Amino acid sequence: MLIKNMLPVFICLSGVFLCSCDKHKLLIAEREQVESEINRMQAETKLLDDKFLSLKVDASSARVILDRNNTELTHKNAALEQELSLLSKKCSDGEGVVKSLQPKLESYKSKFVR
């Protein structure tokens, strides 16, 4: 009688163990994938470090130079944007003049062009 009652328990436990084996395999595969991604990123980082070291540039001075260049480019960009807005204003003013002269031009054409 005890054995008959234990049979469903064994079936349930075997199902749990089989499911957990699948999870274990999935976790191992995921871990291997993550480890390979880590190795790839470490190799990429090492390659970038080697490229940077091959430039023979001091990192602290490179940062100062890049910051200075960034500041200069920001100022140049601001000046160009200001000049662009001035030119845009001149263009719209010119278009206004052309539109105001358009009726006079049409009347001139109608009088003298035949």
C-alpha positions as CSV (number, residue, x, y, z in Angstrom):
1,M,0.0,0.0,0.0
2,L,2.8,2.4,0.8
3,I,4.5,1.6,-2.5
4,K,1.3,2.3,-4.4
5,N,1.1,5.7,-2.7
6,M,4.7,6.5,-3.4
7,L,4.5,5.9,-7.1
8,P,2.8,9.2,-7.9
9,V,5.3,10.9,-5.7
10,F,8.2,9.4,-7.6
11,I,6.6,10.3,-10.9
12,C,6.3,14.0,-9.8
13,L,9.8,14.0,-8.4
14,S,11.2,12.6,-11.7
15,G,9.4,15.3,-13.6
16,V,10.8,18.0,-11.3
17,F,14.3,16.6,-11.8
18,L,13.9,16.3,-15.6
19,C,12.7,19.9,-15.7
20,S,15.6,21.1,-13.6
21,C,18.0,19.2,-15.8
22,D,16.7,21.2,-18.8
23,K,17.1,24.4,-16.9
24,H,20.6,23.4,-15.9
25,K,21.5,22.8,-19.5
26,L,20.0,26.1,-20.6
27,L,21.8,27.9,-17.8
28,I,25.1,26.3,-18.8
29,A,24.6,27.3,-22.4
30,E,23.7,30.8,-21.4
31,R,26.8,31.0,-19.1
32,E,29.0,29.8,-22.0
33,Q,27.5,32.5,-24.3
34,V,28.1,35.2,-21.7
35,E,31.7,34.0,-21.1
36,S,32.3,34.0,-24.9
37,E,30.9,37.6,-25.1
38,I,33.1,38.7,-22.2
39,N,36.2,37.2,-23.9
40,R,35.3,38.9,-27.1
41,M,34.9,42.3,-25.4
42,Q,38.1,41.8,-23.5
43,A,39.9,41.1,-26.7
44,E,38.3,44.1,-28.3
45,T,39.3,46.3,-25.4
46,K,42.9,45.0,-25.5
47,L,43.0,45.7,-29.2
48,L,41.8,49.3,-28.6
49,D,44.3,49.7,-25.8
50,D,47.1,48.4,-28.0
51,K,46.1,50.9,-30.7
52,F,46.1,53.7,-28.2
53,L,49.5,52.8,-26.9
54,S,50.9,52.5,-30.4
55,L,50.0,56.2,-30.8
56,K,52.5,57.0,-28.0
57,V,50.3,59.7,-26.6
58,D,50.1,60.5,-22.9
59,A,46.5,60.0,-21.9
60,S,46.3,63.0,-19.7
61,S,47.7,65.4,-22.3
62,A,45.4,63.8,-25.0
63,R,42.4,64.6,-22.8
64,V,43.5,68.2,-22.5
65,I,44.1,68.5,-26.2
66,L,40.7,66.9,-27.0
67,D,38.9,69.2,-24.5
68,R,40.6,72.2,-26.1
69,N,39.7,71.1,-29.6
70,N,36.2,70.5,-28.5
71,T,35.9,74.0,-27.0
72,E,37.4,75.5,-30.2
73,L,35.0,73.6,-32.4
74,T,32.1,74.6,-30.2
75,H,33.0,78.3,-30.5
76,K,33.4,77.9,-34.3
77,N,30.1,76.2,-34.5
78,A,28.4,78.9,-32.6
79,A,29.9,81.6,-34.9
80,L,28.9,79.7,-38.0
81,E,25.3,79.3,-36.6
82,Q,25.2,83.0,-36.0
83,E,26.5,83.8,-39.5
84,L,23.9,81.3,-40.9
85,S,21.1,83.0,-39.1
86,L,22.3,86.4,-40.4
87,L,22.4,85.1,-43.9
88,S,19.0,83.5,-43.6
89,K,17.6,86.9,-42.4
90,K,19.2,88.6,-45.4
91,C,17.7,86.0,-47.8
92,S,14.3,86.5,-46.3
93,D,14.7,90.2,-46.6
94,G,15.8,89.8,-50.3
95,E,12.8,87.6,-51.0
96,G,10.6,90.3,-49.5
97,V,12.1,92.9,-51.8
98,V,11.6,90.6,-54.8
99,K,8.0,90.0,-53.9
100,S,7.4,93.7,-53.5
101,L,9.0,94.4,-56.9
102,Q,7.2,91.6,-58.7
103,P,4.1,93.6,-59.4
104,K,6.2,96.5,-60.8
105,L,8.1,94.1,-63.0
106,E,4.9,92.5,-64.3
107,S,3.5,95.9,-65.1
108,Y,6.7,96.9,-66.9
109,K,6.6,93.7,-68.9
110,S,3.0,94.2,-69.9
111,K,3.8,97.8,-71.1
112,F,7.0,97.3,-73.0
113,V,7.3,93.7,-74.0
114,R,5.3,92.9,-77.1
